[in-house]
Amino acid sequence: MREPVRWVQTNLRETDARMDPKRVVGQIADFRANVLHFSMGGIVAFYPTRVPFHYPSPYLPEGRDLMGEIVGLAHARGIRVVGRFDLSKTRKEVFDAHPEWFFRKANGDPVIYNGLYSTCINAGYYRDHAMKILSEALERYDVDGLFFNMFGNQSRDYSGTFIGHCHCDACKRRYRTLYNKELPAEPDEQYRQFMFRSSREVAEDIGKLIHAKRPNAGYFNYIQEYTDGIMSESNTAISRGLPLWPYTSSDNVNRARNSEPGKASVNLNMQFFDYAWRFATVAPGEIALRLWQAIAHGGAMAFAVNGTFDHEDRQAIEAARPVFRWAADHQEFYAGQTSAARVLLLGGSARTGRTYSQQSYRGLFRMLTEEHIPFAVADNMDWVGKRTFDLVIAADYAPAELKQYVDSGGKVLVVSPRAPELPGTPRVVRQHKDIESYFRVRDHKLFPSLQLTNLVMMDGEYSEPEPDTSAAPLTLVPPSMFGPPEKIHVDMKDSASPGIVRWQGGRVVWIPWDAAGLYYKHSLPGHAGLLRDAVAMLLPNRQIQTDAHPLVEMSLMRQGSRTLLHLVNVSGHADTAYFRPVPMRDISVELMGSFRTARLLRSNQRVPLTGKGGSVAFRIPEVVDYELVVLE
Ligand SMILES: [Zn+2]
C-alpha cells in the first residue's frame, strides 16, 4: 500500500517447470515489474513438495526446486513474489483415496475435467488438507504473498458446461446443521448465502494461516473479505454480449479501492481472448488502456500472461512493456493514492446479497465519466460517517442505511424503478412493468440540457409515484398510437404522473424509471441531458470544469500533499476494436482548490496556473494516450 506495484502474472503450464528461472526473472526485471505472480501449487506444484496428495509437475527436473530459485533470484533484484495456488481440482489418486473430499453432481458423480477432479469448498481437501499444503509452502519459501484461483465451488467448467451445485456429504451435513433442511434441488437465495458463507469460512482460515506463518506476506483473492488485496480481472470472452465495457479496469479498481480503502487493488489485465484461445492476444490498445486506467484509480499496474514471456503471441507483452517502463520511471507518483472524488456512485454488492442492474450502474458510470465528474464507487455502506461526499448517486438500489447520510444533510440522486428505502419516499400508486412512451419536459429551466426537446423517450419499468401537488417538472405521456404515420401520436395525452420527484427540501431526487440503463443501451441525448441536469440540481459546483472530449477520462486522486489529475484517452475504442487513441489537443481545465504549480508528467512540461476564486485554471496542450497532471 505504500509502494508502487507493477505486477506480472505468469500463469504457468506444468511443462513450464522446465524453464530457466534466470531467464524468466531477467525478463520480469527488464519489463520493470516489481511483483512476480508465479504459479506455486495446488493442481501442480512447482517445487518438490513433501505433503501427501500434492504433486510436483512431472516436468520439474529431478532435484530442482524451481520456486526456491525463483524466490531467491527475484528477491536479489528487488522483485516480490506472490505464489499462485489453485485448490479447486486435483488428481484421480486423491479421489481414489479420499472420495469424500470431492464435489458431487446431483447424481453423485464427481466432476472430471481433463483428468482432474473438482474438490468441494466444504469437504476435507479444502478445509483441512489444503492447510497442510499451504503450511509447507509458507514455511519453506519466503513468499511475499499468496493468491488463490477458482476459489469456491464453480457451477460451470472451463468449457462452459453446466455442472450445477455440489451434493457431497459434507455439503449435505453442513446445510442440514445450518438451516435444518435438505439441500435444495435448485440453488435459491439461501443456498447462495450458504455458498458465500462456506467460501468465506475457508478464506478466513487461509488468511489466518498466511498471516501467522508470514506476517509480511499479503493474501490475495477475488473476494473482499479477509484479504489484503482484492483481485479482479479485465478480460474478454467470445460469447460476451455487446457493447464492450471500455471502463472495465477503471470500474474494477475504483470499486475495490473505495469499497475497501484499506486494501490494495490488483486488476489482472488478461492478455488472452478467451479460454479456448489462451494464445491469442486482445488488441494492444485495449491492453494499454487497462493499464493506464488501473493506475489512474490508485490500483496496481497488473498484467497476466499464460506461460511465460516466451509466448506464441507477444503482441500484448510488447503493448504493456513501454507502459510498465514509463510507470517505473515515474513510480513516486503511483504509491499511496486515494480518491479525491466528492461524488459517490453506489453499486450492488455480493456481500450484502443485493442484486443490481449492471446496465443502470454502467449508464451512470459512463455519464459521470463523460461529464468529467470525479466519482468513487462503493458497493457497501461502510463509508457512512467516515467520508463525506457532496452527492451520492444510487444506481438501482438506495438502501435504508442511506438515511443517516441524508439526515446529516447529504444529497442523494436515485435513478431506478425500485423505490428508495428512505423516509419521505412518495407512495407508489402503480407499478408499470413495461411502458413504451415518453416523459414530457414541463420545466425547461430545470432541464437546460433539454431545450430542444419537449419529450424524453421511455422504455421499460416505471414506479408511478402519487401525483405531485405542485407542478411536476417531468410527467408521463401514456402510450399512444405510433402507426401508420398518418396516426402517429394524434391521440397523445398528458398525465400528472411524475417522472422525477424531490423531497427533503430538494436534497433527495428520485427518477423512478431506468433512465440510466436506457442511456447505457442507447446513448440518446435526452437521457444524457436528463441525468446531467438531475446531477446539476444537487451538485451546482463541480470539482472539474473542462471542455475536454467525453472520451477523455479523468480521475482526481490525492497523494500526500499532492493532487493528481489523471487523463486517460479512451478514444481508441470503437465497436469491437481498440485502436491507438486519437490525440486530444488544447484541453482547458478549471479545478477546485488552490495550487501553486502544475506539471504534466507524460509530456514533461510545466503549465502556468491562473487563480479563479477557489479554483485554478490551466491548459493541457495534448493528451496522446495518458497524462498525469501533478498539482502542488
Ligand atoms: Zn460439497
Boltz pocket constraint, residues with backbone or C-beta under 6 A from the ligand:
constraints:
  - pocket:
      binder: B
      contacts: [[A, 102], [A, 103], [A, 104], [A, 120], [A, 121], [A, 122], [A, 123], [A, 166], [A, 167], [A, 168], [A, 169], [A, 170], [A, 171], [A, 172]]
      max_distance: 6.0
